[in-house]
Amino acid sequence: MTIELLDLHPAPADLRRLVEQGLQQTPRQLPAWLLYDAEGSRLFSEICKQPEYSLTRTEIALLSTHADAIAAAVGPGVMVEFGIGNARKVSPLLKTGQVTTFVALDISTTALQNALKGLADEHPAIAMLGICCDHSQLSDLPEHPWLTGQRRIGFFPGSSLGNFSPEDAIELLQRFRALLKGGPLLLGLDQPRDPQLLEAAYNDAAGVSAAFARNLLMRLNRDLQGNINPDLFAYEAHWQADNSRIEMALVSLCDQTIRLAEQPWTLRRGDIWITEHSVKYSPAAAAELAQRAGWRVQHRWHDAADQVSLHLLLPAD
Ligand SMILES: C[S@@+](CC[C@H](N)C(=O)[O-])C[C@H]1O[C@@H](n2cnc3c(N)ncnc32)[C@H](O)[C@@H]1O
């Protein structure tokens, strides 16, 4: 079993700068990756098990059903997964024998370590390289002998692209195109559907989504010596049809002043702090987004209800 880990996590000073920038915006919003410390990654895994959150189950079923067709379409090479999380999705693709080396990227060191350990046990013949980083800032993979001269295949499931605004999503897809050096990208996205079902998926009855959002505040307390009381915020998830997205937010329950890294921030009762967006793309909208980022859709696999899609993107030229 061969595992290597590289640590390119943003420095504490970057974290402080990002938080200051995000809290100066109206409404307040920080990059979604800040939700994923060790506890955030654990809570996200719990969200995936909730009855209201069907995306994970549907995408795993799609990947299992179509693994051979996907492998035939993408060809052999090094597979690069952006944001591996708990590594529930890639195994059917690794079993096809097309992947020589697997590169997992994630912002959460704990998630990355656990993911690679589990995958290496299951796929001992495949070399595993983990890179802890913010992939939205990565312009290339680090030099490594396992990657030299190898074709690259990207894998970006979980509708994680939806965390970015459409403009930032185009920039991210352009970045991945350059990083994959002519190789394909398998992109998993879910589609707009019944708003009630979508709102329930992001605000489950067991309260796990709410705990996931509030964990951001606890993470900031820990990393920036803060004094935020998470109980003074309500959690809400709303479908915003005009932007084809779910907005998840913490709402201040009172007038309050919080402190982070010795800096005070005043919130009024009812002020919202957006924790993340999840933009939903119809197949046509996904194809247009891909095209604007220099990709074309070569194939699309989808579930019976046509709510979740795996788009195989190839460089447009
Ligand atoms: C929504 S979860 C999806 C996990 C997994 N891909 C799936 O489909 O179930 C997003 C994952 O990407 C990671 N992540 C989020 N933003 C990231 C970023 N900017 N750079 C690297 N990893 C990121 C998180 O730590 C988390 O594991």
The ligand as an SDF file (V2000), in Angstrom:
LIG
                    3D

 27 29  0  0  0  0  0  0  0  0999 V2000
  -19.8820   18.8100   -0.5920 C   0  0  0  0  0  0  0  0  0  0  0  0
  -18.5000   17.8850   -0.0420 S   0  0  0  0  0  0  0  0  0  0  0  0
  -18.4550   16.6270   -1.2940 C   0  0  0  0  0  0  0  0  0  0  0  0
  -17.6030   15.4690   -0.9170 C   0  0  0  0  0  0  0  0  0  0  0  0
  -17.5460   14.3700   -1.9690 C   0  0  0  0  0  0  0  0  0  0  0  0
  -16.8690   14.8070   -3.1690 N   0  0  0  0  0  0  0  0  0  0  0  0
  -18.9290   13.8960   -2.3220 C   0  0  0  0  0  0  0  0  0  0  0  0
  -19.3240   14.0300   -3.4840 O   0  0  0  0  0  0  0  0  0  0  0  0
  -19.6200   13.3640   -1.4410 O   0  0  0  0  0  0  0  0  0  0  0  0
  -17.1560   18.9270   -0.5020 C   0  0  0  0  0  0  0  0  0  0  0  0
  -15.7810   18.3550   -0.1870 C   0  0  0  0  0  0  0  0  0  0  0  0
  -14.7980   19.1770   -0.8110 O   0  0  0  0  0  0  0  0  0  0  0  0
  -13.9190   19.7330    0.1400 C   0  0  0  0  0  0  0  0  0  0  0  0
  -13.7230   21.1250   -0.2850 N   0  0  0  0  0  0  0  0  0  0  0  0
  -14.6260   22.1360   -0.2680 C   0  0  0  0  0  0  0  0  0  0  0  0
  -14.0960   23.2430   -0.8020 N   0  0  0  0  0  0  0  0  0  0  0  0
  -12.8280   22.9310   -1.1700 C   0  0  0  0  0  0  0  0  0  0  0  0
  -11.7730   23.6690   -1.7700 C   0  0  0  0  0  0  0  0  0  0  0  0
  -11.9280   24.9520   -2.1100 N   0  0  0  0  0  0  0  0  0  0  0  0
  -10.5970   23.0370   -2.0010 N   0  0  0  0  0  0  0  0  0  0  0  0
  -10.4360   21.7200   -1.6490 C   0  0  0  0  0  0  0  0  0  0  0  0
  -11.3980   20.9780   -1.0610 N   0  0  0  0  0  0  0  0  0  0  0  0
  -12.5860   21.5770   -0.8340 C   0  0  0  0  0  0  0  0  0  0  0  0
  -14.5760   19.5990    1.4830 C   0  0  0  0  0  0  0  0  0  0  0  0
  -13.6370   19.4350    2.5190 O   0  0  0  0  0  0  0  0  0  0  0  0
  -15.4420   18.3540    1.2870 C   0  0  0  0  0  0  0  0  0  0  0  0
  -14.7460   17.1900    1.6240 O   0  0  0  0  0  0  0  0  0  0  0  0
  1  2  1  0
  2  3  1  0
  2 10  1  0
  3  4  1  0
  4  5  1  0
  5  6  1  0
  5  7  1  0
  7  8  2  0
  7  9  1  0
 10 11  1  0
 11 12  1  0
 11 26  1  0
 12 13  1  0
 13 14  1  0
 13 24  1  0
 14 15  1  0
 14 23  1  0
 15 16  2  0
 16 17  1  0
 17 18  1  0
 17 23  2  0
 18 19  1  0
 18 20  2  0
 20 21  1  0
 21 22  2  0
 22 23  1  0
 24 25  1  0
 24 26  1  0
 26 27  1  0
M  CHG  2   2   1   9  -1
M  END
$$$$
